[in-house]
Amino acid sequence: MDFGSLLSGTDRTVRDQLGESVLYLSGAGVTVSVRGLFDKAYQTVPLGEPGVASSEPAVFLGLVELSSNPVTDFGCRITARGVVYKPSKVEPDGMGGVLIFLHEV
């Protein structure tokens, strides 16, 4: 097994065990319920610089579980804890996961 496969499997296990249910709605209107790691106040810390640069909601999801690719689907929406969000920035990890920074709709 290669590193990418091991990481993808580990990410899935963590999402299943520690994550929560979120709804992902594609721009085409297809909704799926997935497990994700949601953080209402995700903190970004720039590499090599002291302090927190920003704090905003974010969710980590598995790309294969989504009904569209949030990198290119600008109409997608995510509902977490009853609040609807649209992506403000999408960062794929290159191993099948994606960190999506959120803005409340």
Residue frames as a rotation matrix with the C-alpha (Angstrom) as fourth column:
MET 1
0.574 0.819 0.000 0.00
0.819 -0.574 0.000 0.00
0.000 0.000 -1.000 0.00
ASP 2
-0.318 -0.699 0.641 1.26
0.650 -0.653 -0.389 3.47
0.690 0.293 0.662 -0.82
PHE 3
-0.895 -0.135 -0.425 1.24
0.423 -0.557 -0.715 6.50
-0.140 -0.819 0.556 1.49
GLY 4
-0.778 0.628 0.006 -1.74
-0.566 -0.705 0.427 8.14
0.273 0.328 0.904 -0.27
SER 5
-0.080 0.753 -0.653 -3.92
-0.073 0.649 0.758 5.06
0.994 0.108 0.003 0.26
LEU 6
-0.384 -0.133 -0.914 -2.92
0.834 0.375 -0.405 4.80
0.397 -0.917 -0.033 3.91
LEU 7
-0.982 -0.005 -0.191 -3.62
0.090 -0.894 -0.439 8.50
-0.169 -0.448 0.878 4.52
SER 8
-0.544 0.831 -0.116 -6.97
-0.577 -0.269 0.771 8.34
0.610 0.486 0.626 2.74
GLY 9
-0.028 0.505 -0.863 -8.02
0.356 0.811 0.463 5.36
0.934 -0.294 -0.203 4.86
THR 10
-0.620 -0.270 -0.736 -6.90
0.782 -0.136 -0.608 7.07
0.064 -0.953 0.296 8.05
ASP 11
-0.949 0.309 0.057 -8.76
-0.306 -0.950 0.057 10.27
0.072 0.037 0.997 7.10
ARG 12
-0.243 0.907 -0.345 -11.93
-0.328 0.258 0.909 8.25
0.913 0.333 0.234 6.49
THR 13
-0.126 0.138 -0.982 -11.64
0.747 0.664 -0.003 6.50
0.652 -0.735 -0.187 9.87
VAL 14
-0.872 -0.237 -0.429 -11.12
0.468 -0.660 -0.588 9.80
-0.144 -0.713 0.686 11.69
ARG 15
-0.760 0.648 0.052 -14.11
-0.550 -0.683 0.480 11.39
0.347 0.336 0.875 9.93
ASP 16
-0.077 0.756 -0.650 -16.26
0.007 0.652 0.758 8.34
0.997 0.054 -0.056 10.76
GLN 17
-0.110 -0.044 -0.993 -15.25
0.877 0.467 -0.118 8.25
0.469 -0.883 -0.013 14.43
LEU 18
-0.535 -0.239 -0.810 -14.81
0.707 -0.653 -0.274 11.94
-0.463 -0.719 0.518 15.32
GLY 19
-0.974 0.123 0.192 -16.71
0.043 -0.727 0.685 13.74
0.223 0.675 0.703 12.59
GLU 20
-0.421 0.900 -0.111 -20.31
0.033 -0.106 -0.994 14.80
-0.906 -0.422 0.015 12.35
SER 21
-0.100 0.494 0.864 -22.97
0.932 0.350 -0.093 14.65
-0.348 0.796 -0.496 9.69
VAL 22
-0.437 0.019 -0.899 -22.98
-0.202 -0.976 0.078 17.53
-0.877 0.215 0.430 7.21
LEU 23
0.529 0.645 0.552 -25.03
0.506 0.282 -0.815 18.04
-0.681 0.710 -0.178 4.07
TYR 24
-0.644 -0.701 -0.307 -23.26
0.048 -0.437 0.898 18.77
-0.764 0.563 0.316 0.81
LEU 25
0.530 0.838 0.133 -25.43
0.330 -0.059 -0.942 20.29
-0.781 0.543 -0.308 -1.94
SER 26
-0.502 -0.703 0.504 -23.91
0.741 -0.049 0.670 20.45
-0.447 0.709 0.545 -5.41
GLY 27
-0.733 0.176 -0.657 -24.64
-0.344 -0.929 0.136 23.35
-0.587 0.326 0.741 -7.73
ALA 28
-0.782 0.444 -0.437 -26.74
-0.303 0.342 0.889 20.89
0.544 0.828 -0.133 -9.78
GLY 29
0.008 0.865 0.502 -28.98
-0.915 -0.197 0.353 20.27
0.404 -0.462 0.789 -6.75
VAL 30
0.363 0.050 -0.931 -27.75
0.080 0.993 0.085 16.83
0.928 -0.105 0.356 -5.64
THR 31
0.305 -0.179 0.935 -27.58
-0.895 -0.389 0.218 16.56
0.325 -0.904 -0.279 -1.84
VAL 32
0.207 -0.277 -0.938 -25.50
0.223 0.947 -0.231 13.95
0.953 -0.161 0.258 0.02
SER 33
0.871 0.000 0.491 -25.06
-0.476 -0.240 0.846 13.47
0.118 -0.971 -0.209 3.75
VAL 34
0.333 -0.849 -0.410 -21.41
0.200 0.488 -0.849 12.87
0.921 0.201 0.332 4.63
ARG 35
0.761 -0.228 -0.608 -19.23
0.625 0.004 0.781 12.70
-0.175 -0.974 0.145 7.73
GLY 36
0.330 -0.663 0.672 -16.91
0.342 -0.580 -0.740 15.66
0.880 0.474 0.035 8.09
LEU 37
-0.178 -0.463 -0.868 -14.66
0.981 -0.148 -0.123 17.37
-0.072 -0.874 0.481 10.57
PHE 38
0.394 0.445 0.804 -16.36
0.495 -0.840 0.223 20.72
0.775 0.310 -0.551 11.14
ASP 39
-0.364 -0.514 -0.777 -14.66
0.919 -0.334 -0.209 23.51
-0.152 -0.790 0.594 13.08
LYS 40
0.664 0.739 0.119 -16.70
0.747 -0.661 -0.065 26.68
0.031 0.132 -0.991 13.61
ALA 41
0.902 -0.404 -0.152 -13.52
-0.358 -0.897 0.258 28.65
-0.240 -0.178 -0.954 14.41
TYR 42
0.664 -0.695 0.274 -10.75
0.746 0.638 -0.191 27.02
-0.042 0.331 0.943 12.35
GLN 43
0.737 -0.462 -0.494 -7.56
-0.185 -0.840 0.509 28.99
-0.650 -0.284 -0.705 12.89
THR 44
0.807 -0.515 0.289 -5.07
0.446 0.211 -0.870 29.62
0.387 0.831 0.400 10.12
VAL 45
0.660 -0.697 -0.282 -1.47
-0.030 -0.400 0.916 30.12
-0.751 -0.596 -0.284 11.20
PRO 46
0.861 -0.377 -0.343 0.97
-0.431 -0.180 -0.884 31.24
0.271 0.909 -0.317 8.47
LEU 47
0.740 -0.639 -0.211 4.07
0.650 0.760 -0.019 29.08
0.173 -0.123 0.977 8.26
GLY 48
-0.213 -0.976 0.041 7.04
0.885 -0.210 -0.414 30.73
0.413 -0.052 0.909 9.95
GLU 49
-0.497 0.105 0.861 5.03
-0.173 -0.985 0.021 33.60
0.850 -0.139 0.508 11.44
PRO 50
-0.949 0.139 -0.282 3.82
0.310 0.269 -0.912 33.95
-0.051 -0.953 -0.298 15.02
GLY 51
-0.622 0.759 -0.193 0.14
-0.391 -0.515 -0.762 34.24
-0.678 -0.399 0.618 15.86
VAL 52
-0.215 0.704 0.677 -3.15
0.702 0.593 -0.394 33.38
-0.679 0.390 -0.621 14.24
ALA 53
-0.984 -0.167 0.059 -3.84
0.153 -0.635 0.757 34.99
-0.089 0.754 0.650 10.85
SER 54
-0.466 0.884 -0.024 -7.58
-0.752 -0.382 0.538 34.30
0.466 0.269 0.843 10.77
SER 55
-0.872 0.337 0.356 -10.42
0.010 0.738 -0.675 32.33
-0.490 -0.585 -0.647 12.28
GLU 56
-0.315 0.791 -0.524 -13.37
-0.949 -0.261 0.177 31.11
0.003 0.553 0.833 10.23
PRO 57
0.447 0.523 0.726 -15.62
-0.499 0.819 -0.283 28.06
-0.743 -0.236 0.627 9.88
ALA 58
-0.301 -0.539 -0.787 -14.10
-0.941 0.302 0.153 25.15
0.155 0.786 -0.598 7.95
VAL 59
0.633 0.473 0.614 -14.88
-0.531 0.842 -0.101 21.52
-0.564 -0.261 0.783 7.22
PHE 60
-0.569 -0.793 -0.217 -12.66
-0.768 0.418 0.485 18.63
-0.293 0.443 -0.847 6.12
LEU 61
0.543 0.811 0.219 -14.38
-0.578 0.549 -0.604 16.16
-0.610 0.201 0.767 3.76
GLY 62
-0.398 -0.575 0.714 -13.49
0.203 0.704 0.680 13.24
-0.895 0.416 -0.164 1.50
LEU 63
-0.565 0.121 -0.816 -13.75
-0.710 -0.575 0.407 14.22
-0.420 0.809 0.411 -2.18
VAL 64
-0.945 0.147 -0.293 -14.96
-0.073 0.776 0.626 10.78
0.319 0.613 -0.723 -3.31
GLU 65
-0.609 0.738 -0.289 -18.05
0.734 0.387 -0.558 11.08
-0.300 -0.552 -0.778 -1.07
LEU 66
-0.439 0.405 -0.802 -19.23
-0.113 -0.910 -0.398 14.39
-0.891 -0.084 0.446 -2.56
SER 67
0.371 0.712 0.597 -21.76
0.590 0.315 -0.743 14.84
-0.717 0.628 -0.303 -5.38
SER 68
0.888 -0.234 0.396 -19.46
0.237 -0.505 -0.830 17.35
0.394 0.831 -0.393 -7.14
ASN 69
-0.058 -0.967 -0.247 -15.95
0.956 0.018 -0.293 18.73
0.288 -0.253 0.924 -6.86
PRO 70
0.698 0.410 -0.587 -16.02
0.623 -0.752 0.216 21.85
-0.353 -0.516 -0.780 -4.65
VAL 71
-0.368 -0.886 -0.282 -12.86
0.475 -0.440 0.762 23.10
-0.799 0.146 0.583 -6.38
THR 72
-0.980 -0.025 0.197 -14.83
0.193 -0.339 0.921 23.71
0.044 0.941 0.337 -9.58
ASP 73
-0.155 0.988 0.020 -18.46
0.796 0.113 0.594 23.74
0.585 0.108 -0.804 -8.36
PHE 74
-0.917 -0.286 0.279 -18.93
0.129 -0.873 -0.471 27.36
0.378 -0.396 0.837 -7.35
GLY 75
-0.200 0.930 0.307 -22.64
-0.621 -0.363 0.695 26.82
0.758 -0.051 0.650 -6.63
CYS 76
-0.149 0.129 -0.980 -22.20
0.471 0.881 0.044 24.15
0.869 -0.456 -0.192 -3.96
ARG 77
0.131 0.253 0.959 -23.43
-0.746 -0.612 0.263 24.70
0.653 -0.749 0.108 -0.40
ILE 78
-0.537 -0.329 -0.777 -22.67
0.284 0.796 -0.534 22.95
0.794 -0.508 -0.334 2.88
THR 79
0.416 0.691 0.592 -25.02
-0.504 -0.367 0.782 22.71
0.757 -0.623 0.195 5.86
ALA 80
-0.426 -0.578 -0.696 -23.35
0.409 0.564 -0.718 22.08
0.807 -0.591 -0.004 9.22
ARG 81
-0.761 0.172 -0.625 -25.09
0.621 -0.086 -0.779 22.30
-0.187 -0.981 -0.041 12.59
GLY 82
0.166 0.985 -0.038 -28.16
0.873 -0.165 -0.459 23.74
-0.459 0.043 -0.888 10.87
VAL 83
0.309 -0.149 -0.939 -26.30
-0.193 -0.977 0.091 26.64
-0.931 0.153 -0.331 9.23
VAL 84
0.785 -0.010 0.619 -25.91
0.586 0.336 -0.737 26.95
-0.201 0.942 0.270 5.44
TYR 85
0.188 -0.828 -0.529 -22.48
-0.104 -0.552 0.827 27.94
-0.977 -0.100 -0.190 4.16
LYS 86
0.993 -0.118 -0.002 -20.86
0.013 0.124 -0.992 28.56
0.117 0.985 0.125 0.80
PRO 87
0.392 -0.917 -0.074 -17.17
0.898 0.364 0.246 27.85
-0.199 -0.163 0.966 0.25
SER 88
0.904 -0.205 -0.374 -14.87
-0.219 -0.976 0.005 30.86
-0.366 0.077 -0.927 0.46
LYS 89
-0.001 -0.920 -0.392 -11.70
-0.996 0.034 -0.077 28.86
0.084 0.390 -0.917 -0.25
VAL 90
0.947 0.298 0.123 -11.15
-0.299 0.954 -0.009 25.20
-0.120 -0.028 0.992 -1.15
GLU 91
0.032 -0.999 -0.030 -7.86
-0.999 -0.032 0.001 23.42
-0.002 0.030 -1.000 -0.45
PRO 92
0.892 0.187 -0.410 -7.53
-0.238 0.968 -0.076 19.80
0.383 0.166 0.909 -1.68
ASP 93
0.555 -0.713 0.428 -4.84
-0.571 0.047 0.819 17.90
-0.604 -0.700 -0.381 0.19
GLY 94
-0.035 -0.577 -0.816 -3.75
-0.978 0.187 -0.090 15.90
0.204 0.795 -0.571 -2.87
MET 95
-0.953 -0.304 -0.008 -4.61
-0.289 0.915 -0.281 12.63
0.092 -0.265 -0.960 -1.10
GLY 96
-0.560 0.803 -0.205 -8.40
0.517 0.532 0.670 12.57
0.648 0.269 -0.713 -1.50
GLY 97
-0.020 0.540 -0.842 -9.38
0.952 -0.247 -0.181 15.02
-0.305 -0.805 -0.509 1.21
VAL 98
-0.268 -0.024 0.963 -10.42
0.534 -0.836 0.127 18.63
0.802 0.549 0.237 0.97
LEU 99
-0.486 0.085 -0.870 -10.43
0.762 -0.445 -0.470 21.46
-0.427 -0.891 0.152 3.50
ILE 100
-0.168 0.543 0.822 -13.22
0.707 -0.515 0.485 23.90
0.687 0.663 -0.298 2.73
PHE 101
-0.901 -0.089 -0.425 -13.26
0.357 -0.708 -0.609 27.31
-0.247 -0.700 0.670 4.36
LEU 102
-0.257 0.945 0.202 -16.82
0.938 0.194 0.286 28.52
0.231 0.263 -0.937 4.77
HIS 103
-0.985 0.129 0.111 -18.84
-0.145 -0.979 -0.147 31.74
0.090 -0.161 0.983 4.68
GLU 104
-0.546 0.838 0.017 -22.33
0.463 0.318 -0.827 31.81
-0.698 -0.444 -0.562 6.15
VAL 105
-0.714 0.384 0.585 -25.06
0.552 -0.206 0.808 32.35
0.431 0.900 -0.065 3.53
